[in-house]
Amino acid sequence: MKVAGIILAAGNGARMRTKKPKPLHTVAGLSLLAHTVRIMRAGGIGAIQVVVSRALAGHPALKDILGDDIEISVQTEPRGTADALKAARSVFAAADTLVVAPVDMILVTGEFVRRMITLHRESNALSTILASEVDDASGLGRVKLDDLGQPVSVLEETETDESSLHSNLVNTAWYCFDNNWIWDVLNSVEPARNGEIYLPRVIENASELGRAMMLVSDPDAGRGINDLKQLAVVEKIMRRRANELHMQSGVTIQDPDSTYIDLDVEIGCDTYIGAGSHIGAGSKIGRNVIIGSNTKITRSLILDDATVDGARVVDSTIGDKCFVGSNSLVRGGSELKMEVKIGNLVEIKHSVIGSNSRISHFSYMGDATVGENVNIGAGTVTCNFDGIEKHRTLIGDGAFIGSNTMFIAPVKIGNFARTGAGAVVRSEVYEGETVVGVPAKSITSTSK
């Protein structure tokens, strides 16, 4: 018994009023399409097909979202959801059950998808619809029930009678279908007045045969995304869910309403997150970490017992027991080893900072490798770009760098070397040597 999933992502999303294709709009760090794939995976569905429009088919983002194991079918013309499903016909010939979902109902959970599949199979249904009871059903398709409480049809608001108009039971557009039944039934669906053929019409056929079933999900599942206002509402719900899961796992969030944590973020217990912080998808935060207010972390790893207080960390690693202070920026694949201190207004780019080293005030380390136990004074800059290429600066263990030192890269500073305040270093400084001035000259005797 095999279950396959088909995601309908061929709509043009005109009400979004943007040039970006609707399936690529993001909520909590993931595209709507990625969310729908994620829900299907959580529902136990391994084989997935996506139906897209001709315009979206060649979009470079599709490959990043879907990878190599999800295939794409193309609906050549926008003729409605039933026609979109036809585009994927015979893709999953070996499946007995199809789960069909829209790309814009992402508050459905994997748990309810599993329950829908179970109900569908145990009841030997031809179609099973996932419905939702919402507070406000305005503009949504209503599910009409028979005397036994099973679905008879799905009616658009303009089609509803008085009793259905006051119903709050709406269609999430997530369905289970018998794979041997659905394809022939699609051919019998009559076009609507606008010429499109709509998938919910097949519910009527299954109902006539006494084999239509329904599962009612939670109220949030009925919230779709047709415009940017609805996108913002769904985003708020999704982020609330994410914050609650982290708090249930032992993470303290000072103000959940102002804290933005994307999906696919891991956070260890006993970590504290201050108000106004943003933690982006792909980030991993260790145990007993302090994330200060107004911190932004993107695709980065923060190890145990570290503190990032009002700083930005992008595509980088902050080591155990490190401190990164306010208004500092660590980016470009940088790595801070254990117990590094980065103070205020410091930028670290594409650099490695060794254990127990300190850069306390308004400095720039770009394309640098800094050893252990190095002290870098305020205002120090690696001048890494010559107008054509970037060059590296190497600073050895135990070096002491005076305030306002300029390193004209490429340049190497030896272990335990020292630079005077305001030095402009253009050539190698040897181990134990002290240099001062512009250009920097040695004031110690060293063996070379």
C-alpha positions as CSV (number, residue, x, y, z in Angstrom):
1,M,0.0,0.0,0.0
2,K,1.7,3.2,-1.2
3,V,0.8,6.8,-0.7
4,A,2.0,9.5,-3.1
5,G,1.5,13.3,-2.9
6,I,0.8,15.9,-5.6
7,I,1.2,19.6,-4.8
8,L,-0.8,22.0,-7.0
9,A,1.4,25.1,-7.4
10,A,0.4,26.3,-10.9
11,G,-1.9,29.2,-9.8
12,N,-0.7,32.7,-11.0
13,G,-1.3,34.3,-7.6
14,A,-2.6,37.5,-9.1
15,R,-4.0,38.8,-5.8
16,M,-0.5,38.8,-4.3
17,R,0.2,41.9,-6.5
18,T,3.9,41.0,-6.8
19,K,6.1,39.7,-9.6
20,K,7.4,36.9,-7.4
21,P,5.5,33.6,-8.1
22,K,3.1,32.8,-5.3
23,P,4.7,29.4,-4.4
24,L,8.0,31.2,-3.7
25,H,6.7,33.6,-1.2
26,T,8.1,32.8,2.2
27,V,6.7,32.2,5.7
28,A,9.1,31.8,8.7
29,G,12.1,31.3,6.4
30,L,10.6,28.8,4.0
31,S,8.8,29.2,0.7
32,L,5.1,28.1,0.5
33,L,6.2,25.3,-1.7
34,A,8.8,24.1,0.8
35,H,6.3,24.3,3.6
36,T,3.9,22.0,1.7
37,V,6.6,19.5,0.9
38,R,7.5,19.6,4.6
39,I,3.9,18.9,5.7
40,M,3.7,16.0,3.3
41,R,6.9,14.5,4.6
42,A,5.7,14.9,8.2
43,G,2.5,13.1,7.0
44,G,4.5,10.1,6.0
45,I,4.5,10.7,2.2
46,G,7.7,9.8,0.4
47,A,6.9,10.2,-3.3
48,I,5.9,13.7,-4.2
49,Q,5.1,15.4,-7.5
50,V,4.7,19.2,-8.0
51,V,2.5,20.8,-10.7
52,V,3.7,24.2,-11.6
53,S,2.8,26.8,-14.2
54,R,4.8,27.3,-17.4
55,A,6.3,30.5,-16.0
56,L,7.5,28.9,-12.8
57,A,8.8,25.7,-14.4
58,G,12.1,27.3,-15.4
59,H,12.7,29.3,-12.1
60,P,16.1,28.6,-10.6
61,A,14.7,28.5,-7.1
62,L,12.7,25.3,-7.8
63,K,15.8,23.1,-7.8
64,D,17.0,24.5,-4.5
65,I,13.5,23.9,-2.9
66,L,12.7,20.5,-4.4
67,G,16.1,18.8,-4.8
68,D,16.5,15.8,-7.0
69,D,13.9,13.5,-5.6
70,I,10.7,15.5,-6.4
71,E,9.6,15.7,-10.0
72,I,7.8,18.6,-11.7
73,S,4.8,18.5,-14.1
74,V,3.7,21.6,-15.9
75,Q,0.1,22.9,-16.4
76,T,0.5,24.6,-19.7
77,E,-2.6,26.8,-19.4
78,P,-4.4,28.0,-16.2
79,R,-7.6,25.9,-16.5
80,G,-8.3,25.2,-12.8
81,T,-7.2,22.8,-10.2
82,A,-8.7,19.7,-11.7
83,D,-6.9,20.4,-14.9
84,A,-3.7,21.0,-12.9
85,L,-4.1,17.5,-11.4
86,K,-4.4,16.0,-14.8
87,A,-0.9,17.3,-15.6
88,A,0.4,14.7,-13.1
89,R,-1.6,11.8,-14.5
90,S,0.0,8.4,-14.3
91,V,3.1,9.6,-12.5
92,F,2.4,7.4,-9.5
93,A,0.8,4.3,-11.2
94,A,1.9,2.1,-8.3
95,A,0.3,4.2,-5.6
96,D,-3.1,3.2,-4.2
97,T,-3.7,6.5,-2.4
98,L,-3.1,10.1,-3.6
99,V,-2.8,13.0,-1.3
100,V,-3.5,16.2,-3.2
101,A,-2.7,19.6,-1.7
102,P,-2.6,23.3,-2.6
103,V,0.5,25.2,-2.2
104,D,-1.1,27.9,0.0
105,M,-2.7,26.1,2.9
106,I,0.4,25.6,5.0
107,L,-1.1,25.6,8.5
108,V,-2.3,22.0,8.0
109,T,-0.1,19.8,10.1
110,G,1.6,16.5,9.3
111,E,-0.4,14.9,12.1
112,F,-3.7,15.7,10.5
113,V,-2.4,14.5,7.1
114,R,-1.6,11.1,8.7
115,R,-5.0,10.9,10.3
116,M,-6.7,11.8,7.0
117,I,-4.8,9.0,5.2
118,T,-5.7,6.5,7.9
119,L,-9.4,7.5,7.8
120,H,-9.4,7.3,4.0
121,R,-8.0,3.7,4.0
122,E,-9.9,2.3,6.9
123,S,-13.3,3.6,5.5
124,N,-12.5,2.4,1.9
125,A,-13.3,5.9,0.7
126,L,-12.9,7.2,-2.8
127,S,-12.3,10.7,-1.6
128,T,-11.6,12.1,1.8
129,I,-11.5,15.9,2.4
130,L,-9.7,17.7,5.2
131,A,-12.0,20.4,6.4
132,S,-11.7,23.1,9.1
133,E,-14.1,25.0,11.3
134,V,-13.0,28.7,11.2
135,D,-14.2,31.7,13.1
136,D,-14.8,33.7,9.9
137,A,-15.6,31.8,6.7
138,S,-16.0,34.9,4.5
139,G,-14.8,34.3,1.0
140,L,-14.0,30.6,1.6
141,G,-15.5,27.4,0.0
142,R,-18.0,25.7,2.4
143,V,-18.3,22.0,2.8
144,K,-21.9,20.8,2.5
145,L,-22.8,17.7,4.5
146,D,-25.4,15.0,4.3
147,D,-27.6,13.8,7.2
148,L,-24.8,11.5,8.3
149,G,-22.3,14.4,8.5
150,Q,-20.3,13.3,5.5
151,P,-19.4,15.7,2.6
152,V,-21.8,16.0,-0.3
153,S,-20.0,18.9,-2.1
154,V,-17.8,21.9,-1.8
155,L,-19.5,25.2,-2.7
156,E,-17.9,28.5,-3.4
157,E,-19.4,31.4,-1.4
158,T,-21.3,32.6,-4.5
159,E,-22.9,29.2,-4.9
160,T,-24.1,28.6,-1.3
161,D,-27.6,28.5,-0.1
162,E,-28.7,30.3,3.1
163,S,-27.9,27.4,5.4
164,S,-24.4,26.8,3.9
165,L,-23.7,30.5,3.9
166,H,-23.9,30.5,7.7
167,S,-21.7,27.4,8.0
168,N,-18.1,27.9,9.2
169,L,-17.0,24.5,7.9
170,V,-14.5,25.2,5.1
171,N,-12.4,23.3,2.6
172,T,-8.6,23.2,3.2
173,A,-8.2,21.8,-0.3
174,W,-6.2,18.9,1.1
175,Y,-7.6,15.6,-0.1
176,C,-7.1,11.8,-0.3
177,F,-8.2,10.1,-3.5
178,D,-8.3,6.5,-4.6
179,N,-5.7,6.4,-7.3
180,N,-7.6,4.0,-9.5
181,W,-10.7,6.2,-9.4
182,I,-9.7,9.8,-9.5
183,W,-8.4,10.1,-13.1
184,D,-11.5,8.9,-14.9
185,V,-13.7,11.1,-12.6
186,L,-11.6,14.2,-13.5
187,N,-12.7,13.8,-17.1
188,S,-16.4,14.0,-16.1
189,V,-16.0,17.4,-14.3
190,E,-17.9,20.1,-16.1
191,P,-16.2,23.5,-16.5
192,A,-17.3,26.5,-14.4
193,R,-18.7,29.6,-16.1
194,N,-15.1,31.0,-16.4
195,G,-14.1,27.8,-18.3
196,E,-11.9,26.4,-15.5
197,I,-12.5,22.9,-14.0
198,Y,-12.3,22.7,-10.2
199,L,-11.1,19.7,-8.3
200,P,-13.7,19.9,-5.4
201,R,-16.4,18.9,-8.0
202,V,-15.2,15.2,-7.7
203,I,-16.5,15.2,-4.1
204,E,-20.0,15.0,-5.5
205,N,-19.3,11.9,-7.5
206,A,-17.8,10.1,-4.5
207,S,-20.7,11.2,-2.3
208,E,-23.2,9.7,-4.8
209,L,-21.4,6.4,-4.5
210,G,-21.5,6.6,-0.7
211,R,-17.7,6.7,-0.4
212,A,-16.9,10.3,0.5
213,M,-15.4,11.0,3.9
214,M,-14.3,14.0,5.9
215,L,-11.8,14.8,8.7
216,V,-12.1,18.1,10.6
217,S,-8.8,19.8,11.4
218,D,-8.0,22.7,13.8
219,P,-9.3,26.2,12.9
220,D,-5.9,27.5,11.7
221,A,-5.8,24.9,9.0
222,G,-8.5,26.7,7.1
223,R,-6.4,29.9,6.7
224,G,-5.2,30.1,3.1
225,I,-2.9,32.7,1.5
226,N,-4.4,34.7,-1.4
227,D,-2.8,38.1,-0.7
228,L,0.0,39.7,1.3
229,K,-2.3,40.5,4.2
230,Q,-3.2,36.8,4.6
231,L,0.5,35.9,4.2
232,A,1.3,38.1,7.2
233,V,-1.5,36.5,9.3
234,V,-0.3,33.0,8.5
235,E,3.3,34.0,9.2
236,K,2.3,35.2,12.7
237,I,0.6,31.9,13.5
238,M,3.5,29.9,12.2
239,R,6.0,31.8,14.3
240,R,3.8,31.5,17.4
241,R,3.8,27.7,16.9
242,A,7.6,27.7,16.5
243,N,8.2,29.8,19.6
244,E,5.9,27.5,21.6
245,L,7.7,24.4,20.6
246,H,11.0,25.9,21.7
247,M,9.6,27.0,25.0
248,Q,8.3,23.6,25.6
249,S,11.8,22.3,25.0
250,G,13.4,24.5,27.7
251,V,14.2,27.7,25.8
252,T,13.4,31.0,27.6
253,I,11.9,33.6,25.2
254,Q,11.6,36.9,26.9
255,D,8.9,38.3,24.6
256,P,7.5,35.7,22.1
257,D,5.5,38.4,20.3
258,S,8.6,40.2,19.2
259,T,10.9,37.2,18.7
260,Y,11.1,35.8,15.2
261,I,12.5,32.2,14.9
262,D,12.3,30.5,11.5
263,L,11.5,26.9,11.0
264,D,14.4,24.4,10.8
265,V,16.2,26.2,13.7
266,E,17.6,24.0,16.5
267,I,18.0,25.6,20.0
268,G,19.4,23.8,23.1
269,C,17.7,23.9,26.5
270,D,18.5,26.7,29.0
271,T,19.1,29.1,26.2
272,Y,17.7,32.7,26.7
273,I,16.5,34.7,23.8
274,G,15.9,38.5,24.3
275,A,13.1,40.5,22.8
276,G,13.3,41.6,19.2
277,S,15.7,38.9,18.1
278,H,15.6,37.1,14.7
279,I,17.0,33.6,14.2
280,G,17.0,32.5,10.6
281,A,16.4,29.1,9.0
282,G,19.4,26.8,9.0
283,S,20.8,28.1,12.3
284,K,21.7,26.0,15.3
285,I,21.9,27.4,18.8
286,G,23.6,25.3,21.6
287,R,22.8,25.0,25.3
288,N,22.9,27.8,27.9
289,V,23.4,30.4,25.2
290,I,22.4,34.0,25.8
291,I,20.9,35.8,22.7
292,G,20.6,39.4,23.7
293,S,17.8,41.7,22.6
294,N,17.7,42.8,18.9
295,T,20.2,40.1,17.8
296,K,20.0,38.7,14.3
297,I,21.4,35.3,13.5
298,T,21.3,33.9,10.0
299,R,22.4,30.4,8.8
300,S,24.9,30.2,11.7
301,L,26.1,27.9,14.5
302,I,26.3,29.3,18.1
303,L,27.9,26.8,20.4
304,D,27.2,26.2,24.1
305,D,27.6,28.9,26.7
306,A,28.2,31.7,24.2
307,T,26.7,35.1,24.3
308,V,25.6,37.1,21.3
309,D,24.2,40.4,22.5
310,G,22.6,42.8,20.0
311,A,24.9,41.7,17.2
312,R,24.5,40.1,13.7
313,V,25.9,36.7,12.8
314,V,25.6,35.5,9.2
315,D,26.9,32.2,7.8
316,S,29.4,31.8,10.6
317,T,30.3,29.8,13.7
318,I,30.5,31.3,17.3
319,G,32.5,28.9,19.5
320,D,31.9,27.8,23.1
321,K,31.9,30.5,25.7
322,C,32.4,33.3,23.2
323,F,31.1,36.8,23.6
324,V,29.9,39.0,20.7
325,G,28.8,42.5,21.7
326,S,26.3,45.0,20.4
327,N,26.4,46.3,16.9
328,S,29.1,43.9,15.8
329,L,28.9,41.8,12.6
330,V,30.3,38.3,12.1
331,R,29.8,37.1,8.5
332,G,31.1,35.4,5.4
333,G,32.0,32.0,6.9
334,S,33.9,33.3,9.9
335,E,34.7,31.2,12.9
336,L,35.4,32.3,16.4
337,K,37.2,29.6,18.4
338,M,36.5,29.0,22.1
339,E,36.3,32.0,24.5
340,V,36.9,34.7,21.9
341,K,35.6,38.2,22.9
342,I,34.3,40.5,20.2
343,G,33.2,43.8,21.7
344,N,31.2,46.7,20.2
345,L,31.1,47.8,16.6
346,V,33.5,45.1,15.3
347,E,33.2,43.4,11.9
348,I,34.7,40.0,11.2
349,K,34.5,38.8,7.6
350,H,35.8,35.5,6.2
351,S,38.2,35.2,9.2
352,V,39.2,32.7,11.9
353,I,39.8,34.1,15.4
354,G,41.8,31.8,17.7
355,S,40.8,30.8,21.2
356,N,40.9,33.5,24.0
357,S,41.7,36.3,21.6
358,R,40.0,39.7,22.0
359,I,38.8,42.4,19.6
360,S,37.0,44.7,21.9
361,H,36.3,47.9,20.0
362,F,35.3,49.2,16.5
363,S,37.8,47.2,14.4
364,Y,37.6,45.3,11.1
365,M,39.1,41.8,10.5
366,G,38.6,40.8,6.9
367,D,40.2,37.8,5.3
368,A,42.3,37.2,8.4
369,T,43.6,34.3,10.5
370,V,44.2,35.4,14.1
371,G,46.0,33.0,16.5
372,E,45.3,32.3,20.1
373,N,45.5,34.8,23.0
374,V,45.8,37.8,20.7
375,N,44.8,41.2,21.8
376,I,43.7,43.6,19.0
377,G,43.4,47.2,20.0
378,A,40.6,49.6,19.1
379,G,40.4,50.9,15.5
380,T,42.5,48.1,14.0
381,V,41.8,47.4,10.3
382,T,43.0,44.7,7.9
383,C,43.3,46.5,4.6
384,N,42.5,43.4,2.6
385,F,41.4,44.8,-0.8
386,D,43.8,46.4,-3.3
387,G,41.2,47.4,-5.7
388,I,41.4,44.2,-7.7
389,E,41.9,41.3,-5.3
390,K,41.4,40.4,-1.6
391,H,44.4,39.4,0.4
392,R,44.9,37.7,3.8
393,T,46.4,38.9,7.0
394,L,48.0,36.3,9.4
395,I,48.5,37.2,13.0
396,G,50.3,34.7,15.2
397,D,49.6,33.5,18.8
398,G,50.1,35.9,21.6
399,A,50.5,39.0,19.4
400,F,49.6,42.4,20.8
401,I,48.2,44.8,18.3
402,G,48.2,48.4,19.2
403,S,45.2,50.7,18.7
404,N,44.6,52.0,15.2
405,T,47.0,49.6,13.5
406,M,46.5,49.3,9.7
407,F,47.6,45.9,8.1
408,I,48.3,46.3,4.4
409,A,47.5,42.8,3.2
410,P,49.0,40.4,2.4
411,V,51.0,40.5,5.5
412,K,52.1,38.2,8.3
413,I,52.6,39.0,12.0
414,G,54.7,36.5,14.0
415,N,53.9,34.9,17.4
416,F,54.2,37.3,20.3
417,A,54.9,40.3,18.0
418,R,53.7,43.8,18.9
419,T,52.6,46.8,16.9
420,G,52.5,50.4,18.3
421,A,49.4,52.5,18.2
422,G,48.8,54.0,14.7
423,A,51.3,51.7,13.0
424,V,50.9,51.0,9.3
425,V,52.2,47.5,8.7
426,R,53.3,46.8,5.1
427,S,55.7,43.9,5.6
428,E,56.2,40.9,7.7
429,V,56.7,41.3,11.5
430,Y,58.8,38.6,12.9
431,E,58.2,36.5,16.1
432,G,58.7,38.7,19.2
433,E,59.4,41.8,17.1
434,T,57.9,45.2,17.9
435,V,57.1,47.7,15.1
436,V,55.9,51.3,15.2
437,G,55.3,54.2,12.9
438,V,54.2,54.9,9.3
439,P,55.4,52.8,7.6
440,A,56.0,50.5,10.6
441,K,59.7,49.9,11.5
442,S,61.2,47.5,14.1
443,I,62.4,48.9,17.4
444,T,63.7,45.5,18.7
445,S,66.5,43.3,17.7
446,T,65.2,40.0,16.2
447,S,66.7,37.0,14.5
448,K,65.4,36.5,11.1
